[in-house]
Amino acid sequence: LFAPIEACATMVASMYELDTAAADARVLFAPIEAHVESIQWASATLEVHGVLDVSLPPFGYAVVQMGGVSTMLLLWRGSHTIMDWVSDVDATPVVSRRWSRDGKSPIRAHGAYVSLCENDLAAHEGRIVSLMLEHKV
């Protein structure tokens, strides 16, 4: 249980140190191999948004296997730039259709973060779903 949490925490921490111009998934996920024992990478992807990186934080996702169990990790760097902090002002609690499909128990989240997550999930949905099916996540 703690290995995926430790992996997430380590990867998100490394996102703050990225040179986004030269970043690739191995740069982001390599520190985990030193910190989390018995982890195997099935797939890893990192997206930096180029000129939009000032307002759209990097997004990474990975499928890891630990003890024969596949887990998908979705990662966003937290607030780091002035534009991130400006975006954080939009704190209206909104419902995400993606997270509340049945309508019976809507999940509310920070409006700006829902928008950020929806943007990256929509852009990567095909690959994410494919990985989930392939690795039985």
N, C-alpha and C positions, 0 to 999 in steps of 0.2 A: 504493500500500500504506500509506503513512504518513498520508494524509489521513483515513481512517476512524479510525486510532488517535489522531490529533490531535483529531479531532472528539469521540471518546469521552472523552478526558482533559479537554478543555475543558468538556464538558457535565457530567461528574461533578463537576468542581471548582465549577461554578456551582450545583450542588445544595446545597452547604454554605451558600450565601448566600441561599437561597430564603426568602421570606416565604410560608410554606406556606398561610397563610390567603388570600393573593391570587394564588397561583401559577397559571400556565397554561403550556401547552407553548411558546408564543412566548417567554415570559420565560426559560425554560430554554434554548431552542435559538438564540435571537437572537445570543448572543456568538460562536457558531460562524461566522456569516456574516462577521464581522470578522477571524477568525483562519484560516479555511480557504478558500483560493481555489477557484473552480470547483465549489462544492458547490451542489446544488439539493435542496430538500426536497420529497419526495413526500408525506409524512405525518408527523405528530408528535403524540404523546400523553404527557401527564404525569398521574400519579395521586398525589395526596396523600391520606392516610388519615384526615383529620379528627382526631377525638379520639384515634384510634389512632396518630397520627403520632409520638408519643413512643416507641413501641415498634416501629412499622413504618415504615422509612425510605421516602421518596418513590421512585417507580418511573417511569421514562420509557422510551419506545421511539420509534424513528423509522426511516423508510426514507429514505435519502439516495441521490442519484445523482451520481456523479463519473465523468467520462470515459465516460459511457454505461453504466456498471455500477451496478446497484442493490445496496445493502448495508443490512441491518437492524441497528440498534444497540439493545441492551437495556441499560438503565442503572439501577443502584441506588446511592443514596448510601451511603457506608461508615459506620462507627461515628461517631456524633456526640452522642448523648444518653446519659445514665446507663443507661437501659434497653437501648440498643444494646450497651453494654459488658457489662451483665449477661447479655444473650442470647449474647454472644460466648463465654461460659464453656462453652456446649454445643459443644465442639469435637470430639466423637466423629466419626471419619471414617465417613460413611454412603454407601450406594449409592443413587443416584436412578434410579428406573425410567425416567423421561423421558430421562435421559442415557445409559442403559445398556440399551437395548432388546434387544439380541441375547443378553445374559447371558454372552457369551464374554469380553468385556473390560470388566468393570464399572469405572465411573469413581467414585471415592470423593471426597467433598468435605466440608467443614466442616458438621457437622450442623445448626447454627442457620442457616447461610446456605442450605443446601439447602431447609430448611423455608420460609424467606423467599422464595426464588426460586419454589418450587412454588406458594406462595400466590398470588403475583402472576401467574405464568404461567397458572395455572388460571383466575383471574378474567378474564384478557384473552386466553385462548387463541383464541377465535373470531375476534376482531379481528386478532390477530397472524397467524394462519394465512391469513385473508382477504388481508391486506396482502402476505404472502409470495407467494401465488398471483397476485395482481393485478400485482405488480411483478417477478415471476419471481426472487425472492430465493432 
